[in-house]
Amino acid sequence: MSSAARSPSAEAIAVLQERELRTFAGAHPRAAELMQQSERYWQGGVPFHWMRDWPMPYPVFVRSAVGATLHDVDDYAYDDFCLGDTGAMFGHSPPAVARALTRQAAQGLTAMLPGERVAAIGAALSARFGLPCWQMTQTATDANRSVLRLARALTARSEILVFDGCYHGTVDETLVCLVDGQARARAGLRGPPGDAAAHTRVIEFNDLAALAAALADGQVAAVLCEPALTNMGMVLPQPGFHAELRRLTRQHGTLLIIDETHTFSAGPGGCTRRDGLEPDLFVCGKAIAGGMPCAVYGMTAALRTRIEAMPANAEHGHSGLGTTLSANLLALAAIEACLTEVMTDAAFAHMEAQAIRLEQGLHSLLAKRALPWHVQRIGARVELGFGAAPARNGRESAAAMLPELERTLHLYLLNRGVLLTPFHNMMLLSPQTAPGAVDRLLTHLEAALDELAR
């Protein structure tokens, strides 16, 4: 029997999906009612359109989220492996962060002045990630936009380089893809001020020959890179990739920006510390303040010197860097609590231990059924891929995706109290994720695979 024959048939997927859609609708009358009411006032019935990107006809409405568990308005509880798609990687409302926010809320939310603990927070960031100088923003998108502007200003170059399948938020220049060897704006990009790919070069991840060629003319200001691709399926770097990326960028005077927003799951200092990466600029958001809107970007001492030597005749409000609420007092309180009390070595050890249990369990399920799929892991982040072997780049990863099977599995699991991220088969483990939650995920996934094989 061929590998393809061992995968579920389209007919089996469609039958199971239709049944699970009926099950969901019958079990969530209050969510249906709230959706109907919300559609009068909100685009798509939700306050943020990504909230419709789930496999259900309408989303569950959250009543509470604590630790690694969600409770919805229809009185169901869910083992949460989505965790706000990384924003709540350390659990929902970590007690230390909740206490810090409660204290600070009575003492000021925002002031456009530094809080008294900024020196301590800077020291904690430097100790954790190894870069000596920092700035704060509201989101990782803001941070990426800022570091790209700085890179262009410092190098007097207009071009940037990203990898096909990358994810760096909603920065226009990064919403591009590789089509027939050329950079093109991604399909569906709405209202860009011009061609989003006009000053962006795109190459395949892990393609060092293409990287060398793209940097050779000395016109690229910065390479913006995730340590591993995480939003086009999980694609890990090949041995030696990051070392050669660093060598080539230095050789051509190109700045290297490492975006750890998703790969922070690798450990207490992300892939940057675990793997000895040496970025000029570093970005981390989403989970850095325990789910409170906050992001940071760091820089080397040499880059700080260059930035501070730039002409100071521009008004800050017109530099293109920063927003009024950046580094507000509430965010400062949250990030300090998260850095010092939540993101501990013990927390990461627990997260990784549960992730390894899940990884091993998934491997066992695939082996038992001879399914031609694979499993990838970055610390506490685990992903089930439908390709026979791990992809080497975004193109290979995209080609192996089975969207309807993915939607059906997600819906099946949700109907049994297990929540996965809606975008791909990513499962994230938090310090509050218990072994029982991992066991339940594996049990229900096994049941789904059994049904699909009939």
C-alpha positions as CSV (number, residue, x, y, z in Angstrom):
1,M,0.0,0.0,0.0
2,S,1.3,3.4,-0.9
3,S,1.9,6.2,1.7
4,A,-0.9,8.2,0.2
5,A,-3.3,5.3,0.6
6,R,-2.7,5.2,4.3
7,S,-3.9,8.8,4.8
8,P,-7.7,9.3,5.4
9,S,-9.8,9.6,2.3
10,A,-11.5,12.8,1.3
11,E,-14.9,11.1,1.7
12,A,-14.1,10.0,5.3
13,I,-12.9,13.5,6.2
14,A,-16.1,15.1,4.8
15,V,-18.4,12.7,6.6
16,L,-16.7,13.1,10.0
17,Q,-16.5,16.9,9.5
18,E,-20.2,17.2,8.8
19,R,-21.1,15.1,11.9
20,E,-18.8,17.2,14.1
21,L,-20.3,20.5,12.8
22,R,-23.8,19.2,13.8
23,T,-22.4,18.2,17.2
24,F,-20.9,21.6,17.8
25,A,-24.1,23.5,16.8
26,G,-26.2,21.4,19.1
27,A,-23.9,21.8,22.0
28,H,-23.4,25.6,21.8
29,P,-26.7,27.4,21.8
30,R,-25.5,30.3,23.9
31,A,-22.6,30.9,21.6
32,A,-25.0,30.9,18.7
33,E,-27.2,33.4,20.4
34,L,-24.3,35.7,21.3
35,M,-23.0,35.5,17.8
36,Q,-26.3,36.6,16.4
37,Q,-26.4,39.5,18.8
38,S,-22.7,40.5,18.1
39,E,-23.2,40.5,14.3
40,R,-25.3,43.6,14.7
41,Y,-22.3,45.6,16.0
42,W,-19.0,43.9,15.0
43,Q,-17.5,43.1,11.6
44,G,-17.9,39.3,11.2
45,G,-19.6,39.2,14.6
46,V,-16.3,39.5,16.5
47,P,-14.1,42.4,17.7
48,F,-11.1,41.0,15.8
49,H,-11.6,39.1,12.6
50,W,-9.0,36.4,13.4
51,M,-11.5,35.2,15.9
52,R,-13.4,33.7,13.0
53,D,-10.5,31.6,11.8
54,W,-11.6,28.5,13.7
55,P,-13.2,25.4,12.1
56,M,-16.6,26.0,13.7
57,P,-19.5,27.9,12.1
58,Y,-19.1,30.5,14.9
59,P,-16.5,30.7,17.7
60,V,-17.0,29.6,21.3
61,F,-17.4,32.6,23.6
62,V,-15.0,32.6,26.5
63,R,-16.3,33.1,30.1
64,S,-12.9,32.6,31.8
65,A,-9.4,31.5,31.1
66,V,-7.1,30.4,33.9
67,G,-4.0,28.4,33.8
68,A,-4.2,26.0,30.8
69,T,-8.0,25.8,30.8
70,L,-10.7,27.8,29.1
71,H,-14.4,27.8,30.1
72,D,-17.0,29.0,27.7
73,V,-20.5,30.4,27.9
74,D,-22.1,27.0,27.2
75,D,-20.4,25.6,30.4
76,Y,-17.7,23.5,28.6
77,A,-14.1,23.4,29.7
78,Y,-11.2,23.0,27.3
79,D,-7.6,21.8,27.8
80,D,-6.0,24.8,26.0
81,F,-3.1,23.9,23.7
82,C,-3.7,27.1,21.7
83,L,-2.9,29.5,24.6
84,G,-3.9,32.6,22.7
85,D,-1.6,31.3,19.9
86,T,1.4,32.0,22.0
87,G,0.3,35.1,23.9
88,A,-0.7,33.0,26.9
89,M,2.2,30.6,26.5
90,F,2.9,30.8,30.3
91,G,-0.8,30.1,31.1
92,H,-3.8,32.4,31.3
93,S,-3.5,35.0,34.0
94,P,-0.3,33.8,35.7
95,P,-0.9,34.7,39.4
96,A,2.3,36.8,39.7
97,V,1.2,38.9,36.6
98,A,-2.4,39.2,37.8
99,R,-1.1,40.5,41.2
100,A,1.2,43.0,39.6
101,L,-1.5,44.3,37.3
102,T,-3.9,44.6,40.2
103,R,-1.4,46.6,42.2
104,Q,-0.4,48.8,39.3
105,A,-3.9,49.5,38.1
106,A,-4.6,51.5,41.2
107,Q,-1.3,53.5,40.7
108,G,-1.6,54.5,37.1
109,L,-2.0,52.8,33.8
110,T,0.0,55.1,31.5
111,A,2.0,58.3,31.9
112,M,4.5,58.6,28.9
113,L,7.2,58.6,31.6
114,P,9.4,55.7,32.8
115,G,8.3,53.7,35.8
116,E,10.6,53.3,38.7
117,R,11.4,49.7,37.9
118,V,12.7,50.2,34.3
119,A,16.4,49.7,35.2
120,A,15.6,46.3,36.9
121,I,13.5,45.3,33.9
122,G,16.3,46.2,31.5
123,A,18.8,44.2,33.6
124,A,16.4,41.2,33.6
125,L,16.1,41.3,29.8
126,S,19.8,41.6,29.3
127,A,20.5,38.7,31.6
128,R,17.9,36.5,29.8
129,F,18.6,37.2,26.2
130,G,22.3,38.5,26.2
131,L,21.7,41.9,24.6
132,P,22.6,45.0,26.6
133,C,20.2,47.6,25.4
134,W,16.4,47.6,25.0
135,Q,13.2,49.4,23.9
136,M,9.5,48.5,24.5
137,T,6.5,48.5,22.1
138,Q,2.9,47.3,22.3
139,T,3.3,44.4,19.9
140,A,5.9,42.4,18.1
141,T,4.6,43.9,14.8
142,D,5.5,47.4,16.2
143,A,8.9,46.1,17.3
144,N,9.6,44.5,13.9
145,R,8.5,47.7,12.1
146,S,10.8,49.7,14.4
147,V,13.9,47.6,13.9
148,L,13.5,47.5,10.1
149,R,13.3,51.3,10.1
150,L,16.4,51.5,12.3
151,A,18.3,49.1,10.0
152,R,17.5,51.2,7.0
153,A,18.5,54.4,8.7
154,L,21.8,52.9,10.0
155,T,22.8,51.2,6.7
156,A,21.4,53.8,4.2
157,R,20.1,50.8,2.3
158,S,16.4,50.2,1.3
159,E,16.3,46.4,0.8
160,I,15.4,43.8,3.4
161,L,15.4,40.0,3.2
162,V,12.9,37.6,4.7
163,F,12.2,33.9,4.2
164,D,9.3,32.4,2.3
165,G,6.6,31.4,4.8
166,C,7.9,33.7,7.5
167,Y,5.7,35.4,10.1
168,H,6.6,38.8,11.5
169,G,3.2,40.2,12.3
170,T,1.5,42.7,9.9
171,V,4.6,44.6,8.8
172,D,3.9,45.3,5.1
173,E,7.3,44.5,3.8
174,T,7.1,41.0,5.4
175,L,3.7,40.1,3.9
176,V,5.4,38.7,0.8
177,C,6.0,35.3,-0.7
178,L,8.2,33.7,-3.3
179,V,6.5,33.1,-6.7
180,D,8.5,31.7,-9.6
181,G,11.7,32.9,-7.9
182,Q,10.4,36.5,-7.4
183,A,9.1,38.3,-4.4
184,R,5.4,39.0,-4.6
185,A,2.8,40.5,-2.1
186,R,0.8,37.8,-0.5
187,A,-2.6,37.1,-1.9
188,G,-5.3,38.8,0.2
189,L,-3.1,41.6,1.4
190,R,-5.4,44.6,1.8
191,G,-4.7,48.2,1.0
192,P,-0.9,48.4,1.1
193,P,0.5,51.9,0.2
194,G,2.3,50.4,-2.7
195,D,3.9,47.1,-3.8
196,A,4.7,45.4,-0.5
197,A,7.5,43.5,-2.3
198,A,9.1,46.5,-3.8
199,H,12.0,46.6,-1.3
200,T,11.9,43.0,0.0
201,R,13.9,40.0,-1.2
202,V,12.4,36.6,-0.4
203,I,14.3,33.3,-0.5
204,E,13.6,29.8,0.8
205,F,14.5,29.0,4.4
206,N,17.7,26.9,4.7
207,D,18.8,27.9,1.2
208,L,22.3,29.2,1.9
209,A,23.3,29.6,-1.8
210,A,20.2,31.8,-2.4
211,L,21.1,33.8,0.7
212,A,24.7,34.4,-0.5
213,A,23.4,35.5,-3.9
214,A,20.7,37.8,-2.4
215,L,23.3,39.6,-0.1
216,A,26.1,39.8,-2.7
217,D,25.3,43.3,-4.1
218,G,25.5,44.9,-0.6
219,Q,22.1,46.5,-0.8
220,V,20.3,44.6,1.9
221,A,19.9,46.6,5.1
222,A,18.7,43.6,7.2
223,V,17.8,40.0,7.3
224,L,14.7,39.5,9.4
225,C,14.6,35.9,10.5
226,E,12.8,33.5,12.9
227,P,15.1,30.9,14.3
228,A,12.7,28.4,12.8
229,L,9.6,28.9,10.6
230,T,6.5,28.6,12.8
231,N,3.5,29.9,10.8
232,M,3.8,27.8,7.6
233,G,4.0,24.6,9.6
234,M,7.1,24.2,11.7
235,V,10.4,24.2,9.7
236,L,13.6,23.8,11.6
237,P,17.0,25.1,10.5
238,Q,19.4,22.7,8.9
239,P,22.7,22.1,10.8
240,G,25.0,25.1,10.2
241,F,22.3,27.4,8.8
242,H,22.4,30.0,11.5
243,A,26.2,30.1,11.7
244,E,26.4,30.7,8.0
245,L,23.6,33.2,8.1
246,R,25.5,35.2,10.7
247,R,28.8,34.9,8.7
248,L,27.2,36.1,5.5
249,T,25.4,39.0,7.0
250,R,28.5,40.3,8.7
251,Q,30.5,39.8,5.5
252,H,28.1,42.0,3.5
253,G,27.4,44.7,6.2
254,T,23.8,43.5,6.6
255,L,22.2,43.6,10.0
256,L,20.7,40.4,11.4
257,I,17.4,40.6,13.2
258,I,16.2,37.6,15.1
259,D,12.4,37.5,15.9
260,E,11.8,35.1,18.8
261,T,8.1,35.9,19.3
262,H,7.1,32.3,18.5
263,T,10.3,30.4,19.2
264,F,10.6,31.7,22.7
265,S,9.1,28.3,23.6
266,A,12.6,26.9,23.1
267,G,13.8,27.8,26.6
268,P,14.4,30.6,29.1
269,G,16.4,32.6,26.6
270,G,14.7,31.3,23.5
271,C,16.7,29.9,20.6
272,T,19.0,32.9,20.8
273,R,20.5,31.7,24.1
274,R,20.0,28.0,23.6
275,D,21.7,27.9,20.2
276,G,24.2,30.8,20.6
277,L,22.7,33.0,18.0
278,E,24.3,36.5,17.7
279,P,21.7,39.0,16.4
280,D,22.4,42.7,16.0
281,L,18.7,43.2,16.8
282,F,16.3,41.0,18.7
283,V,12.5,41.0,18.9
284,C,10.2,39.2,21.3
285,G,6.5,39.8,21.9
286,K,3.2,38.1,22.7
287,A,4.1,36.1,25.8
288,I,6.9,38.3,27.1
289,A,4.5,40.0,29.6
290,G,2.3,37.0,30.3
291,G,-0.3,38.0,27.7
292,M,-0.5,41.7,28.5
293,P,0.1,43.6,25.2
294,C,3.8,44.2,25.2
295,A,6.9,43.5,23.1
296,V,10.6,44.4,23.3
297,Y,13.5,44.8,21.0
298,G,17.1,44.6,22.0
299,M,20.3,45.6,20.3
300,T,24.1,45.1,20.7
301,A,26.3,47.7,22.3
302,A,27.8,48.6,19.0
303,L,24.5,49.2,17.4
304,R,23.4,51.3,20.3
305,T,26.4,53.5,19.8
306,R,25.5,53.9,16.1
307,I,21.9,54.7,16.9
308,E,22.8,57.3,19.5
309,A,25.2,58.9,17.1
310,M,22.5,59.5,14.5
311,P,21.4,63.2,14.0
312,A,19.1,64.3,16.7
313,N,17.2,67.0,14.7
314,A,14.1,64.9,14.0
315,E,11.1,65.2,16.2
316,H,10.4,61.9,17.9
317,G,6.8,61.8,17.0
318,H,7.7,62.0,13.3
319,S,10.5,59.4,13.3
320,G,8.2,56.5,12.5
321,L,9.2,54.8,15.8
322,G,7.0,54.3,18.8
323,T,3.4,54.8,19.9
324,T,2.0,56.8,22.8
325,L,1.2,53.7,24.9
326,S,4.5,52.0,24.4
327,A,6.2,51.0,27.8
328,N,3.1,52.1,29.7
329,L,3.1,51.5,33.5
330,L,0.7,48.5,33.3
331,A,2.9,46.8,30.7
332,L,6.0,47.5,32.8
333,A,4.4,45.8,35.8
334,A,3.4,42.8,33.8
335,I,6.7,42.3,32.1
336,E,8.7,42.6,35.3
337,A,6.5,40.0,37.0
338,C,6.7,37.6,34.1
339,L,10.5,37.9,33.7
340,T,11.2,37.5,37.4
341,E,8.4,35.2,38.7
342,V,6.8,33.3,35.8
343,M,9.4,32.5,33.2
344,T,11.6,30.5,35.5
345,D,13.9,27.6,34.6
346,A,11.5,25.3,36.5
347,A,8.5,26.6,34.4
348,F,10.3,25.9,31.1
349,A,11.4,22.5,32.4
350,H,7.8,21.5,33.1
351,M,6.7,22.9,29.7
352,E,9.3,20.9,27.8
353,A,8.7,17.7,29.7
354,Q,5.0,17.8,28.8
355,A,5.9,18.7,25.2
356,I,8.3,15.7,25.0
357,R,5.4,13.5,26.4
358,L,3.1,14.8,23.7
359,E,5.8,14.5,21.0
360,Q,6.5,10.8,21.9
361,G,2.7,10.1,22.1
362,L,2.2,11.5,18.6
363,H,5.1,9.5,17.2
364,S,3.5,6.4,18.7
365,L,0.1,7.1,17.2
366,L,1.6,7.6,13.7
367,A,3.8,4.5,14.0
368,K,0.8,2.4,15.1
369,R,-1.1,3.4,12.0
370,A,1.8,3.6,9.6
371,L,0.7,7.2,8.8
372,P,3.1,9.0,6.5
373,W,3.2,12.1,8.8
374,H,5.8,13.6,11.1
375,V,6.2,15.5,14.3
376,Q,8.4,18.6,15.0
377,R,9.1,20.3,18.3
378,I,10.8,23.5,19.5
379,G,10.9,23.3,23.3
380,A,7.3,23.6,24.4
381,R,5.9,24.0,20.9
382,V,4.9,20.7,19.1
383,E,3.5,20.4,15.6
384,L,1.9,17.5,13.7
385,G,2.8,17.7,10.0
386,F,1.1,15.8,7.2
387,G,4.3,15.3,5.1
388,A,6.2,12.1,5.2
389,A,9.3,14.0,6.3
390,P,9.9,17.3,8.0
391,A,9.9,20.2,5.5
392,R,13.1,22.0,4.7
393,N,11.4,25.2,3.7
394,G,8.0,27.0,3.5
395,R,7.2,25.7,0.0
396,E,7.6,22.1,1.0
397,S,5.6,22.6,4.2
398,A,2.7,24.3,2.4
399,A,2.6,21.5,-0.2
400,A,2.2,18.9,2.5
401,M,-0.8,20.6,4.2
402,L,-4.3,19.0,4.2
403,P,-6.6,21.9,5.2
404,E,-9.8,19.9,5.4
405,L,-8.2,17.1,7.5
406,E,-6.7,19.7,9.8
407,R,-10.1,21.5,10.3
408,T,-11.8,18.1,10.9
409,L,-9.3,17.0,13.6
410,H,-9.4,20.4,15.3
411,L,-13.2,20.3,15.4
412,Y,-13.3,16.8,16.6
413,L,-10.9,17.6,19.5
414,L,-12.8,20.8,20.4
415,N,-16.0,18.9,20.7
416,R,-14.2,16.7,23.2
417,G,-12.7,19.5,25.3
418,V,-9.3,20.0,23.6
419,L,-8.5,23.3,21.9
420,L,-5.7,23.6,19.3
421,T,-4.6,26.7,17.5
422,P,-6.9,27.3,14.5
423,F,-4.1,28.0,11.9
424,H,-2.2,24.8,11.8
425,N,-1.5,21.7,13.9
426,M,0.4,23.6,16.6
427,M,0.1,22.5,20.2
428,L,1.7,24.7,22.9
429,L,2.4,23.5,26.4
430,S,2.3,25.9,29.4
431,P,3.6,25.7,33.0
432,Q,0.1,24.7,34.0
433,T,-0.4,22.0,31.4
434,A,-0.9,18.8,33.3
435,P,0.0,15.2,32.1
436,G,-3.7,14.5,32.1
437,A,-4.3,17.1,29.5
438,V,-1.7,15.6,27.2
439,D,-3.2,12.2,27.7
440,R,-6.7,13.4,26.9
441,L,-5.4,15.1,23.7
442,L,-3.7,11.9,22.6
443,T,-6.7,9.7,23.5
444,H,-9.2,11.9,21.5
445,L,-6.8,12.2,18.6
446,E,-6.4,8.4,18.4
447,A,-10.2,8.1,18.4
448,A,-10.4,10.5,15.5
449,L,-7.8,8.7,13.5
450,D,-9.7,5.4,14.2
451,E,-12.9,6.9,12.9
452,L,-11.2,8.3,9.8
453,A,-9.7,4.9,9.0
454,R,-13.0,3.0,8.9
